[in-house]
Amino acid sequence: MPAERPVPPLIAGERETLRGFLDFHRATLAMKCDGLSDEELRQQSMPPSTLSLLGLVRHMAEVERTWFRIVVNREDAPLVWSDRRDYQVAYDATTATRTEAFDAWQREVEHARRIEREAASLDAVVHSERWGKDVTLRLVMTHVLLEYARHNGHADLLREGVDGTVGA
């Protein structure tokens, strides 16, 4: 993913605004990882947490896959790193590489973008098995956007811990 962040639209419809902020936050995560080695990307935060930047990238690949492929598109797809739908497996990046994680994440982002573009509207209703409720594409996009925003806060702290780099 490019480390340059697109500027979300200041005046746009709801769908374009959600797309813009999703792409902004996707690029923010990539930017937080930019210029680091595999070893630095695997560096964990303070114990007992095993969180790392590479773990976040892997986790967000799972988030994109789950919400867009499995929930919205109703694909029967296993998670990228777990066939038991264990989301914690993605966080374990101890043997992961930048190439492996970023390639998987990029594939999921591109797939998610296609699914979203092909949906008739933000009002499209899908069923979330995990929540046991029907939800709209609007909710899915908002939820994924909030996942990125929260985890980009983690990425800020992780990057600062790796090499002292701060700021968005």
N, C-alpha and C positions, 0 to 999 in steps of 0.2 A: 504494500500500500504506500502511496506517496506520503512523504512527511509534510508536504505543504497542505495547509488546511483550507478547504473552501469556505468562503464567507456565507453563512446562512442568509437567505433573502430577508430583507427588512420589510418589504411589502410584498406579500404573496398570499395565495390561498392556503388553507389549512394543510392540504396534502403536500404542497411544495415546501411549506415551512417545516413540516415533520421530516421530509426527505433531507432538506438542507441541514437541519440540526443533527440528524442521524449521521450524515456524511461528515459533518464537522467533528462530531465525537469519535467517529471511526478514525478519522485522520489524527485526532488528538492522541489516541492510544498509539498509533504508529509513530507519531512524533516523539512520544515519551520513550520509545524504544530505539529511536534513531541513533546510529553511531556506536552502539554497544555490541560487544562480543557475545557469543553464545554463553560464555561463562558469566558475564555480567548480567545478561538477561535472566539467567537461572538463579542469581543471587537472591537469597531469601531475606525477608524482613526479620524483625526481632522475634526470638523464640517466645512462645511455642508456635507462632504462625509459620507456615511454610510457603506463604504467598510470595510470588515472584512476578516480574513483568512478563516473562514467557508463560507462566501459569495463567496470567490474566488474558493474554492473547488466545491461549488455548480455550479458556473458559468462554470467552466471547464468541469463538467459533461455535461452541456448543449452544450458546444462547441464540445466535442467529439461526442455526440449524433447527433447533427445537421450535422456536416461535414461527419461523417462516416456512420451513419445509414440513415439519410434523404437524403443527397446529393449523396454519393457514392453508397450506397446500395438501394437507392430509396424506403426506407420504409416509409409508411404512419404512422409516429409516432409523437405523441404530445411531447412537451418538458417535462422534468421531473417535473418541478414545475409550468408550465403554459400551459393551453390548448389553449391560445390565441397567442402563439409564442411571448410572452413578456419576453425578456431576462433579464429585470431588476428584475423580481420576484425572480430569483435565488440569487441575491445579498442580499435580505432581509433575513438575517439569525437570526433574533431576537428570534425566537422560535426553531431554528434548533439544532440538536445534531450532535456530531461527528459521531456517528454510522449511522444516517440517511444519512448524506452528504457523508461520505467516502464509505458507501456501494453502494450508487447510482453512485458515481464517479468510483469506482472499476468495477462495472458492465459495465459501458459505456466504460472504457478503455479496458476491456477484449473483449467486442463486437467489438470495433474499431480495435483492433489487429487482430481479426479473419477476419474481412472484408478486411483489408489491405493485410493479408497473402493470402487470396483467390483471390485477384485481379490479373489478368494476368500480368500486368506490371505497371510501373509508368506512362506510356503513356495512360492508360485506360482513356477514356473521359466520363465525366458525366456532367449533367446540373445543374447549381446552379440557382434555382428559385429566390433567394434573389438578385443575381447579374444579372440575366437574360442572362447569358452567359454559354457556355460550358467551362469546366475546366478539367485538368488532375488530376489523383491521386497524381502526383508529387506536383502540386500546393496545393492540399488539405493538404498533409502532411507538406509542408512548411508553409502554413498558420497556421495550428494548432501548429506547433513548435514555430512560432513567437508569437502566442497568449500566450503560456506558458512562453516564455522568457520575454515578457512584464509584464505579471502578476506575475512572480516570482520576478521581481524588486519591484512590489508593496508589495509582501509578505515579502521581506527583510525589508522594512520600517515598515510594520505592526508588524512583529515579534519583531523588535527592540522596538517599542512602547509598546508592551505587557510586555516584561520582560528584555529588554536590550540586548538580544542575537543578535549578528551581524555575518556577514560572511556567505559564502556559505558552 
